[in-house]
Amino acid sequence: MRHILQIAVVGLMLTGPVWAQNLNREHGGDTYAAGEAVTQTLSATGDVFAAGSVITTSGSASGDIHAAGFDININTETGQDLYAAGSSVTITAPVGEDVTAAGYSVRSTSTAEISGNLRFFGRNVTIEGPVSGAISAFGGTVHLNAPVEGDAWIVGESVTFGADARIDGTLILSAPDEISVPDSVIPAVRITREPFDQHRIMQEWNENWGGAEMPMLPVWLSMFSAFLISAIFLLVLAAIFFTFADDRVEKMRRRVTRQPLQTFLLGVIGLSALFGMVPVTALTIVGIPFVPFAIFAILVVWTLGYLLAAYAIARRVFVAFDGTDDPTIMVKLVLVGLAICAVAVLNFIPFVGWVVNYTLVLFGVGAMTAGLLSIWIPDPDPALEADLITPSDDV
């Protein structure tokens, strides 16, 4: 469930333009913050979920912190684990347990004391805060300038050590050149050197990741398990949007049923623009590091568009069978679940299943595109639009 919530928060971040204002709310003991720029002084008793272009936090949090964005600065004393993903990630405060961070530039400062394990993945990795557990550092350049009480696994094209670097356990080192490790960091007898072969490293990583023996399941049960996990994820995502952005969801849902042709065409335009981001970003050269973010944005928008359109069609059928025009959140979630099951069944029909799924995505992306354009280009005469709405439009 934790990983589902992490992905959901990233989805909230990437669909930030849907809201006219930032999100800042406590719910169920957890703290949620999302927006273009999130600056928060925390005093959280539970977990913290933050998403935005620029995230800067201070204060304290008793539980875990999950942060996703472009520029992330965590100056919050974290009681348990810290998870962060962004272009630039900087950690400047103590963490009670483990740290897992990924980005182009990932750094822990001298004030960021890590009580558990540290795992850094990035182009430029810098570790300056003391680590009580083990470290795993994978990057283009890796710089260690902190004491490590446990073992270390360092893989990088360039590896350097500062004056404060010390490894009390063992060191597994992979680098393309012969890296000189000072005796003050670790004696040579406790160093294991492995050849730097990126292809072999990734192959071993994949094999070890998927090499655990699992009970063999029948094919049908494996497929059902995969469907069940996907359905639960989509239902959790729908519940979050129904809770925090229900009005906006309803506006986009009505657009799908009121103006299907226009919404479909806007979906074609919106999805084309998203796919066009990838080559255009790569052609700028400086934007190459952001290509993965563009691809991830496509995946998130595709999923959200599919979910929105499936819900819109289910609501339309529900009203056609004398359902209420203002259902509760529980009824909405039931409709979403039924829609997911119906579309999943259609997937077993060759060609037709793909066409239905793709059409739903275009409808959903079209409604999201229209909502985004309505924020950037306000209606010059909203009264005229109101006059054109008839009671039947509420369906």
C-alpha positions, -999 to 999 in steps of 0.1 A, spaced: 0 0 0 29 24 7 42 21 -28 7 27 -42 4 59 -23 38 71 -34 28 66 -71 -5 84 -64 13 114 -50 35 116 -81 3 115 -101 -11 144 -81 21 163 -88 20 159 -125 -16 169 -127 -10 200 -106 -24 224 -132 -58 208 -126 -61 228 -94 -64 265 -92 -46 265 -58 -21 245 -39 -30 215 -18 -21 215 19 -41 192 41 -39 167 70 -59 136 66 -59 104 87 -28 116 106 -8 121 74 2 154 58 -3 161 21 12 190 3 12 196 -35 16 226 -58 40 245 -81 62 255 -51 58 238 -18 75 255 12 64 238 44 74 239 81 63 205 93 52 193 127 38 160 115 29 131 138 24 107 108 37 103 73 43 132 49 36 133 11 49 162 -9 48 168 -46 56 199 -67 82 216 -89 101 230 -60 98 214 -26 114 229 6 106 214 39 117 221 75 105 212 110 100 176 120 80 145 110 75 115 132 68 91 103 81 87 67 86 114 42 77 108 5 88 137 -18 86 139 -56 94 169 -77 120 188 -97 141 206 -70 138 189 -36 153 203 -3 146 183 28 155 201 60 130 182 81 141 159 109 126 126 98 116 101 124 115 71 101 123 65 64 128 92 37 120 86 0 128 113 -26 128 115 -64 136 146 -85 161 163 -107 180 177 -77 176 162 -42 194 177 -12 190 163 24 202 185 52 186 171 84 188 139 104 168 108 93 158 82 119 159 52 96 167 46 59 171 70 30 163 62 -6 168 90 -31 171 92 -69 178 121 -93 203 138 -115 220 154 -85 216 137 -51 234 150 -20 234 146 18 251 174 37 272 171 69 242 178 91 222 149 76 229 121 100 214 89 87 206 63 114 198 35 89 210 26 54 215 51 26 207 44 -10 216 71 -36 210 68 -74 220 97 -97 243 113 -121 261 132 -94 261 116 -59 276 133 -29 275 118 6 287 142 34 264 132 63 274 103 87 257 70 81 251 45 109 242 17 85 253 7 50 255 28 19 247 19 -18 258 46 -42 253 43 -79 262 73 -101 283 89 -128 304 107 -102 303 95 -66 320 116 -37 321 102 -2 331 125 26 315 110 57 320 82 81 301 50 73 297 24 101 284 -4 79 294 -18 45 296 3 13 288 -6 -23 299 21 -47 295 20 -85 305 50 -106 325 63 -135 344 86 -111 348 79 -74 365 103 -49 369 104 -12 371 134 11 391 140 43 362 128 65 355 96 46 357 64 66 342 30 60 341 6 91 328 -24 71 337 -37 38 338 -19 4 327 -32 -30 340 -8 -56 332 -8 -93 348 19 -114 363 21 -150 397 33 -138 419 21 -110 407 42 -80 431 49 -52 414 44 -19 433 60 11 441 37 40 424 63 62 391 55 45 394 17 46 424 -8 46 430 -25 12 423 -60 27 386 -50 32 381 -38 -4 366 -59 -31 371 -45 -66 348 -55 -94 351 -45 -131 330 -16 -142 307 -31 -169 275 -12 -171 258 -39 -191 268 -67 -168 259 -46 -137 224 -40 -150 220 -76 -160 230 -89 -126 207 -63 -110 178 -75 -130 186 -112 -124 190 -107 -86 159 -86 -84 138 -112 -101 157 -142 -90 139 -149 -58 120 -182 -59 83 -177 -58 55 -203 -56 43 -212 -91 8 -200 -98 -16 -211 -126 -16 -187 -155 -52 -176 -148 -44 -169 -112 -13 -149 -121 -34 -128 -146 -61 -123 -119 -35 -112 -94 -21 -87 -118 -56 -74 -126 -64 -72 -88 -33 -52 -80 -40 -28 -109 -76 -24 -99 -67 -16 -63 -42 10 -75 -67 27 -97 -94 26 -70 -69 42 -45 -61 69 -71 -98 75 -77 -104 78 -40 -77 104 -37 -91 126 -65 -127 122 -52 -115 134 -18 -93 163 -28 -105 174 -62 -141 162 -66 -154 194 -82 -127 195 -108 -133 158 -116 -170 164 -120 -164 192 -145 -142 170 -166 -166 141 -163 -195 162 -176 -174 174 -205 -168 138 -217 -206 131 -218 -217 166 -231 -192 172 -258 -178 138 -268 -165 149 -303 -148 180 -292 -133 162 -261 -121 133 -284 -103 158 -307 -88 176 -277 -75 142 -265 -58 136 -298 -42 171 -296 -32 167 -259 -17 132 -263 2 143 -295 17 172 -276 28 149 -247 44 124 -271 60 153 -290 77 164 -258 101 135 -259 120 143 -292 117 180 -287 132 178 -252 160 156 -265 168 179 -294 176 208 -270 205 188 -257 203 204 -223 169 188 -219 181 152 -223 182 146 -185 145 155 -185 134 130 -211 126 103 -185 103 128 -168 85 135 -201 80 97 -206 68 93 -170 44 122 -176 29 103 -206 24 72 -185 7 92 -157 -16 112 -180 -24 80 -200 -35 63 -167 -55 93 -154 -72 98 -187 -82 61 -189 -96 63 -153 -115 95 -159 -132 84 -191 -141 50 -176 -157 67 -147 -175 92 -169 -191 64 -190 -200 44 -159 -218 75 -144 -237 80 -177 -249 44 -176 -257 47 -139 -279 78 -145 -296 62 -175 -308 34 -151 -324 60 -127 -293 64 -106 -289 96 -85 -272 126 -100 -252 132 -68 -238 98 -56 -217 94 -25 -180 87 -28 -186 50 -20 -210 47 -49 -185 65 -72 -158 40 -63 -182 11 -70 -189 26 -104 -151 30 -110 -146 -7 -100 -174 -19 -123 -160 2 -152 -125 -13 -147 -139 -48 -147 -160 -42 -178 -131 -27 -198 -108 -56 -186 -133 -81 -200 -133 -63 -233 -95 -67 -235 -100 -103 -242 -116 -94 -275 -89 -90 -302 -85 -55 -316 -118 -43 -301 -104 -42 -266 -74 -21 -277 -97 3 -296 -120 7 -266 -91 13 -242 -74 38 -265 -107 57 -271 -112 60 -234 -77 74 -230 -84 100 -257 -117 110 -240 -100 114 -206 -70 132 -219 -93 155 -239 -112 164 -208 -80 171 -189 -67 192 -218 -99 213 -218 -96 218 -181 -60 230 -185 -69 253 -214 -98 268 -193 -72 278 -166 -48 293 -191 -75 309 -214 -105 320 -192 -140 321 -208 -145 358 -219 -183 354 -214 -192 328 -188 -228 341 -186 -234 330 -222 -221 296 -215 -243 293 -184 -274 303 -206 -266 275 -230 -267 248 -203 -300 229 -201 -312 207 -173 -304 176 -193 -267 186 -193 -264 176 -157 -264 139 -168 
